[in-house]
Amino acid sequence: DKMTKDEGQLWFTENAVYMHNKVRAFAGWPGTSAQLVVQEKGKDPQDVKVKIITTRVSRPVGGAVLGVHEVKMNEKGDAIVITCDDGSQLEVLELQPPGKKVMDAKSFWNGMRGKDVERKRVGWSTGKVPGQA
């Protein structure tokens, strides 16, 4: 029962603690990745698949959160905050954009200047992954 790359996909439909543990468990192979949507003014939104290298949990228990799909920088400026569907929050410390080296969150965020970043919206319930029954 080998792990597949699809299993390493983070959709943020689960709790942040679960996601953080998944990132740690999948480190190396198959690794974990997330789909981001990058919107530049006047251009079509772009799907960007980034590899998630290091995370920490900033909000273990969910709650009401506005703009659940919005991806933003934390106040310290050292991590990208991704809110899960249940309102819990995962901070991404290191990631790897397509075709680039692993970088810290700040470097990645600087490259996103002037663009809106969201996590890709998914239209199914928790626990369901595309391509699985």
DAPE-V778825 format. One record per residue. RES is the residue in one small letter. OMEGA is omega in whole degrees, -180 to 180 (* if undefined). D_FIRST is the distance of its C-alpha to the first C-alpha in whole Angstrom. Layout:
res=<RES & RES>
omega=<OMEGA & OMEGA>
d_first=<D_FIRST & D_FIRST>
//
This chain:
res=<d & k & m & t & k & d & e & g & q & l & w & f & t & e & n & a & v & y & m & h & n & k & v & r & a & f & a & g & w & p & g & t & s & a & q & l & v & v & q & e & k & g & k & d & p & q & d & v & k & v & k & i & i & t & t & r & v & s & r & p & v & g & g & a & v & l & g & v & h & e & v & k & m & n & e & k & g & d & a & i & v & i & t & c & d & d & g & s & q & l & e & v & l & e & l & q & p & p & g & k & k & v & m & d & a & k & s & f & w & n & g & m & r & g & k & d & v & e & r & k & r & v & g & w & s & t & g & k & v & p & g & q & a>
omega=<-177 & 176 & 178 & 179 & 179 & -179 & -180 & -179 & 177 & 179 & 178 & 174 & 179 & -180 & -177 & -179 & 178 & -179 & -180 & 179 & 178 & 178 & -180 & -178 & -176 & -179 & -175 & 177 & -6 & -176 & 178 & 179 & 180 & 178 & 176 & 175 & -178 & -177 & 176 & -178 & 176 & 180 & 176 & 177 & -179 & 172 & 179 & 178 & -180 & 175 & -179 & -173 & -178 & 180 & 167 & -179 & 178 & 178 & -173 & -177 & -177 & -180 & -179 & 179 & 176 & 176 & -175 & -179 & -177 & 177 & -178 & 178 & 176 & -174 & 179 & 180 & -179 & -179 & 175 & -178 & 175 & -179 & 179 & -177 & -178 & 178 & 175 & -175 & 179 & 176 & 178 & -177 & 179 & 179 & -177 & 177 & -179 & 176 & 180 & 177 & 173 & 180 & 177 & -174 & -177 & 179 & 179 & -177 & 177 & 178 & -179 & -175 & 177 & 180 & 173 & 179 & 176 & 169 & -177 & 180 & 178 & -173 & 178 & -175 & 179 & 173 & 178 & 179 & -180 & 177 & 177 & 180 & *>
d_first=<0 & 4 & 7 & 9 & 13 & 14 & 12 & 15 & 17 & 20 & 22 & 24 & 24 & 23 & 25 & 25 & 24 & 21 & 21 & 22 & 20 & 17 & 19 & 19 & 15 & 15 & 18 & 17 & 14 & 13 & 17 & 18 & 20 & 23 & 25 & 29 & 32 & 35 & 38 & 41 & 45 & 46 & 42 & 39 & 37 & 34 & 30 & 29 & 25 & 25 & 23 & 23 & 24 & 25 & 26 & 28 & 29 & 32 & 33 & 30 & 32 & 32 & 36 & 38 & 37 & 39 & 37 & 34 & 33 & 35 & 34 & 36 & 37 & 38 & 41 & 41 & 40 & 37 & 34 & 33 & 33 & 30 & 31 & 28 & 29 & 30 & 32 & 30 & 30 & 28 & 30 & 29 & 30 & 29 & 27 & 27 & 29 & 28 & 29 & 31 & 30 & 29 & 32 & 33 & 33 & 37 & 37 & 35 & 37 & 40 & 39 & 38 & 42 & 44 & 41 & 39 & 35 & 33 & 29 & 28 & 29 & 26 & 28 & 25 & 24 & 22 & 19 & 19 & 17 & 19 & 17 & 15 & 17>
//
